[in-house]
Amino acid sequence: MRGPAVSHPKDNLMMEAKIERDVADSAEAEALQGAIFIAVRAYSDFLEDRGVIWSEHDPDEIPSLKAQALVVTLDYGDGDNAIDIKLKNGPLDRVYGDGVDPDPFKDIR
C-alpha cells in the first residue's frame, strides 16, 4: 500500500519559475529585451569610442582592458526601483569600490 502523495518542497517555486519563463519567452518580452540589448550595446560602443574600456595601443600590441563588464541593475528591493549602471572593475570601481585590475594580460606585457 502506498502512502499519500507528498508534494515537492519547491513546488511553489517551480510554478513561479515556469511563469517567469513563460513571460520572458513572450513576444512582447522578447521585443523589450531586444530594445534593452540595443541600448546597452550603444552605451558600450559609446564608452569604447571614448577610451573607457580599452587602452590606447600600437596596432601590434594587445590593448589593456580597463573594465571587465558593463553591469545594468534594476534593484526591486531598494524601495526606489533604482537603476544602476557601472563598469565592473572599471576605474571608478577600483578607486571607490572593491574592484580589481580586469586586464587578463597584465602579467605578460
Secondary structure, DSSP 8 states (H G I E B T S, - for coil): --------TTHHHHHHHHHHHHHHTSHHHHHHHHHHHHHHHHHHHHHHHTTSSB----TTS---B--SEEEEEE-GGGSS--EEEEEETSHHHHHHSS-----TTGGG-
